[in-house]
Amino acid sequence: MDSKEKEREGGPFLTDVKELRRRARQHIENGAVTEGYGADPEKVVAVLNEALATEIVCVLRYKRHYFMAQGIHAQAVAQEFLEHANEEQGHADRIAERITQLGGAPDFNPEGLATRSHSEYVEGNSLIDMIREDLVAERVAIESYGEIVRFLGDRDITTRRLMEEILENEEQHADDLNKLLATLDPTQSGR
């Protein structure tokens, strides 16, 4: 394939293979962060640590709600809380892993966790309150993760995809909670 075949509108499709190989050998101590990485790794790590705190707070809130759920519908709702808690823990793990890939350190320090988190830890007094508070937290995550996706754009495609996947799951959580709220207290539903 000649250089003209490699080109598409806007310039070359792929950097010369010899150039790619040469650049890959430079700064190998940076691991996944190559010369072509377009974002500021420190800024991305800081943003991801806020998302990590958000996920940890959500895990804690969902776990509390799982154990505190009472009433006629408590068993089914508690199972939903537990499922969401486990998925939020998975999100936290994936975010922490990405932070280390970018050369950062995941911040699991409990001191300041609530202030680093985008969502709040609100306990709720009744099953309806718990569902409502979890729905509010999911809506906060949806908004903030959407902003993170837009911030990353094409500068960090891997982190953007990760956050898009987590965002999709948070939207599903919000939908689940909205349906629960509509079932248990139709006057409280957003639909």
The 8 nearest C-alpha neighbors of each residue, nearest first, counted from 0:
[[1, 4, 2, 5, 3, 6, 15, 13],
 [2, 0, 4, 3, 5, 6, 15, 11],
 [1, 3, 5, 4, 6, 0, 11, 15],
 [4, 2, 6, 5, 1, 0, 7, 11],
 [3, 5, 2, 6, 1, 0, 7, 12],
 [6, 4, 2, 12, 3, 11, 1, 7],
 [5, 7, 11, 12, 3, 4, 10, 2],
 [8, 6, 10, 12, 9, 11, 5, 4],
 [7, 9, 10, 6, 11, 12, 5, 3],
 [8, 10, 7, 11, 6, 12, 5, 13],
 [11, 9, 6, 8, 7, 12, 5, 13],
 [12, 10, 6, 13, 5, 7, 14, 9],
 [11, 13, 6, 5, 7, 10, 14, 8],
 [12, 14, 11, 15, 5, 6, 16, 10],
 [13, 15, 16, 19, 18, 11, 12, 17],
 [14, 16, 18, 17, 19, 13, 20, 11],
 [17, 15, 19, 18, 14, 20, 13, 21],
 [16, 18, 20, 19, 15, 21, 14, 22],
 [19, 17, 21, 15, 16, 20, 22, 14],
 [20, 18, 16, 22, 17, 21, 23, 15],
 [19, 21, 23, 17, 18, 22, 16, 24],
 [20, 22, 18, 24, 19, 23, 17, 25],
 [21, 23, 25, 19, 24, 20, 18, 34],
 [24, 22, 20, 25, 21, 19, 27, 33],
 [25, 23, 22, 21, 27, 26, 20, 19],
 [26, 24, 22, 23, 27, 21, 28, 34],
 [25, 27, 28, 29, 24, 23, 33, 30],
 [28, 26, 29, 25, 30, 24, 23, 33],
 [27, 29, 26, 30, 25, 31, 32, 102],
 [30, 28, 27, 32, 26, 31, 33, 102],
 [31, 29, 28, 32, 27, 100, 33, 101],
 [30, 32, 33, 100, 29, 101, 102, 27],
 [33, 31, 29, 30, 36, 101, 34, 100],
 [34, 32, 35, 36, 31, 29, 23, 30],
 [33, 35, 36, 32, 22, 37, 23, 26],
 [34, 36, 33, 37, 32, 154, 38, 22],
 [37, 35, 33, 34, 32, 38, 154, 155],
 [36, 38, 154, 35, 155, 39, 153, 34],
 [39, 37, 154, 40, 36, 155, 43, 151],
 [38, 40, 42, 41, 43, 37, 36, 44],
 [41, 39, 43, 42, 38, 44, 101, 102],
 [40, 42, 44, 43, 39, 45, 103, 101],
 [43, 41, 45, 39, 44, 40, 46, 38],
 [42, 44, 40, 46, 45, 41, 47, 39],
 [43, 45, 47, 41, 42, 46, 98, 40],
 [46, 44, 42, 48, 43, 47, 41, 49],
 [47, 45, 43, 49, 48, 44, 42, 50],
 [46, 48, 50, 44, 49, 45, 51, 43],
 [47, 49, 51, 45, 50, 46, 44, 106],
 [50, 48, 52, 46, 115, 47, 51, 116],
 [49, 51, 47, 53, 48, 52, 54, 46],
 [52, 50, 48, 54, 91, 49, 53, 47],
 [53, 51, 116, 55, 49, 50, 54, 112],
 [54, 52, 116, 50, 56, 51, 117, 55],
 [53, 55, 57, 51, 52, 56, 91, 87],
 [54, 56, 58, 52, 57, 53, 51, 59],
 [57, 55, 59, 53, 58, 54, 52, 60],
 [56, 58, 54, 60, 55, 59, 61, 53],
 [59, 57, 84, 55, 61, 56, 60, 87],
 [60, 58, 56, 62, 57, 61, 63, 55],
 [59, 61, 57, 63, 62, 58, 120, 56],
 [60, 62, 64, 84, 58, 80, 63, 59],
 [63, 61, 65, 59, 64, 60, 58, 84],
 [64, 62, 60, 66, 65, 61, 67, 59],
 [63, 65, 67, 61, 62, 66, 68, 60],
 [66, 64, 77, 62, 80, 63, 67, 68],
 [65, 67, 63, 64, 68, 62, 77, 69],
 [66, 68, 64, 65, 63, 69, 77, 126],
 [69, 67, 73, 65, 64, 66, 77, 126],
 [70, 68, 73, 67, 126, 71, 72, 125],
 [69, 71, 73, 72, 68, 126, 74, 125],
 [70, 72, 73, 69, 74, 75, 68, 76],
 [73, 71, 70, 74, 75, 76, 69, 183],
 [74, 72, 69, 70, 68, 76, 71, 77],
 [73, 75, 77, 76, 72, 78, 68, 71],
 [76, 74, 78, 77, 73, 72, 79, 80],
 [75, 77, 79, 73, 78, 74, 80, 72],
 [78, 76, 65, 80, 74, 79, 75, 73],
 [77, 79, 81, 75, 76, 80, 82, 74],
 [78, 80, 76, 82, 77, 81, 83, 75],
 [81, 79, 77, 83, 61, 65, 78, 82],
 [82, 80, 84, 78, 83, 79, 65, 77],
 [83, 81, 79, 85, 84, 80, 78, 86],
 [82, 84, 86, 80, 81, 85, 87, 79],
 [85, 83, 58, 81, 87, 61, 82, 86],
 [84, 86, 88, 82, 83, 87, 81, 89],
 [85, 87, 89, 83, 88, 84, 82, 90],
 [86, 88, 90, 84, 89, 85, 54, 58],
 [89, 87, 91, 85, 86, 90, 58, 84],
 [88, 90, 86, 92, 87, 91, 93, 85],
 [89, 91, 87, 93, 88, 92, 94, 86],
 [92, 90, 88, 94, 51, 89, 54, 93],
 [91, 93, 89, 95, 90, 94, 96, 88],
 [94, 92, 96, 90, 95, 91, 89, 97],
 [93, 95, 97, 91, 96, 92, 90, 51],
 [96, 94, 98, 92, 105, 97, 93, 91],
 [95, 97, 93, 99, 94, 98, 92, 100],
 [98, 96, 100, 94, 99, 95, 93, 101],
 [99, 97, 95, 103, 101, 96, 100, 44],
 [98, 100, 103, 102, 101, 96, 97, 104],
 [101, 99, 97, 102, 98, 31, 96, 30],
 [100, 102, 98, 99, 103, 32, 40, 97],
 [103, 101, 99, 100, 98, 104, 29, 40],
 [102, 104, 99, 98, 101, 44, 105, 100],
 [103, 105, 99, 98, 106, 102, 95, 44],
 [104, 106, 95, 98, 107, 48, 103, 99],
 [107, 105, 108, 48, 104, 51, 52, 95],
 [108, 106, 109, 105, 52, 112, 51, 55],
 [107, 109, 110, 106, 112, 111, 105, 52],
 [110, 108, 112, 111, 107, 113, 106, 52],
 [111, 109, 108, 112, 113, 107, 114, 115],
 [110, 112, 114, 113, 109, 115, 108, 116],
 [113, 111, 109, 115, 114, 110, 52, 116],
 [112, 114, 116, 111, 115, 119, 56, 120],
 [113, 115, 111, 116, 112, 117, 52, 119],
 [116, 114, 112, 49, 113, 52, 111, 117],
 [117, 115, 53, 52, 113, 118, 114, 49],
 [116, 118, 53, 115, 119, 139, 49, 140],
 [119, 117, 136, 116, 53, 139, 120, 140],
 [120, 118, 121, 136, 117, 113, 116, 56],
 [119, 121, 60, 56, 122, 118, 113, 57],
 [122, 120, 123, 119, 132, 60, 129, 133],
 [121, 123, 120, 129, 124, 60, 64, 63],
 [122, 124, 129, 128, 121, 125, 132, 126],
 [123, 125, 128, 122, 129, 126, 127, 67],
 [126, 124, 128, 127, 123, 129, 68, 69],
 [125, 127, 129, 128, 68, 130, 69, 124],
 [126, 128, 130, 125, 129, 131, 180, 183],
 [129, 127, 123, 125, 131, 126, 130, 124],
 [130, 128, 123, 126, 132, 131, 127, 133],
 [131, 129, 133, 127, 128, 132, 134, 176],
 [130, 132, 128, 134, 129, 133, 127, 135],
 [133, 131, 135, 129, 134, 130, 128, 136],
 [132, 134, 136, 130, 135, 131, 129, 137],
 [133, 135, 131, 137, 132, 136, 173, 176],
 [134, 136, 132, 138, 133, 137, 131, 139],
 [137, 135, 139, 133, 118, 138, 134, 132],
 [138, 136, 140, 134, 139, 135, 173, 169],
 [137, 139, 141, 135, 136, 140, 134, 142],
 [140, 138, 136, 142, 137, 141, 118, 143],
 [141, 139, 137, 143, 138, 142, 144, 136],
 [142, 140, 138, 144, 139, 143, 166, 145],
 [141, 143, 145, 139, 140, 144, 138, 146],
 [142, 144, 146, 140, 145, 141, 139, 147],
 [145, 143, 147, 146, 141, 142, 140, 166],
 [146, 144, 148, 142, 143, 147, 141, 149],
 [145, 147, 143, 149, 144, 148, 150, 142],
 [146, 148, 144, 150, 145, 149, 151, 143],
 [149, 147, 145, 159, 151, 146, 150, 144],
 [148, 150, 146, 152, 147, 151, 145, 159],
 [151, 149, 147, 148, 152, 146, 145, 154],
 [152, 150, 148, 149, 154, 155, 159, 147],
 [153, 151, 149, 154, 150, 148, 155, 159],
 [152, 154, 156, 155, 151, 37, 159, 38],
 [153, 155, 37, 38, 152, 151, 156, 36],
 [156, 154, 153, 151, 157, 158, 38, 159],
 [155, 157, 159, 153, 158, 160, 154, 152],
 [158, 156, 160, 159, 155, 161, 162, 97],
 [159, 157, 161, 160, 156, 155, 162, 97],
 [158, 160, 156, 162, 148, 157, 161, 151],
 [161, 159, 163, 157, 158, 162, 156, 164],
 [162, 160, 158, 164, 159, 163, 157, 165],
 [161, 163, 165, 159, 164, 160, 166, 158],
 [164, 162, 166, 160, 161, 165, 159, 167],
 [165, 163, 167, 161, 162, 166, 160, 168],
 [164, 166, 162, 168, 167, 163, 169, 161],
 [167, 165, 163, 169, 168, 164, 162, 141],
 [168, 166, 164, 170, 165, 169, 163, 171],
 [167, 169, 171, 165, 170, 166, 172, 164],
 [170, 168, 172, 166, 171, 167, 137, 165],
 [169, 171, 173, 167, 168, 172, 166, 174],
 [172, 170, 168, 174, 169, 173, 175, 167],
 [173, 171, 169, 175, 170, 174, 176, 168],
 [174, 172, 170, 176, 171, 175, 134, 137],
 [173, 175, 171, 177, 172, 176, 178, 170],
 [176, 174, 172, 178, 173, 177, 171, 179],
 [175, 177, 179, 173, 178, 174, 134, 180],
 [176, 178, 180, 174, 179, 175, 173, 181],
 [177, 179, 181, 175, 176, 180, 182, 174],
 [180, 178, 176, 182, 181, 177, 183, 175],
 [179, 181, 177, 183, 178, 182, 184, 188],
 [180, 182, 185, 188, 178, 184, 179, 183],
 [183, 181, 179, 180, 184, 185, 178, 188],
 [182, 184, 180, 181, 179, 185, 127, 72],
 [183, 185, 181, 186, 180, 187, 182, 188],
 [184, 186, 181, 188, 187, 182, 183, 180],
 [185, 187, 184, 188, 181, 189, 180, 183],
 [188, 186, 185, 184, 180, 189, 181, 131],
 [189, 187, 181, 185, 190, 180, 186, 177],
 [188, 190, 187, 177, 181, 186, 180, 185],
 [189, 188, 181, 177, 185, 178, 187, 186]]
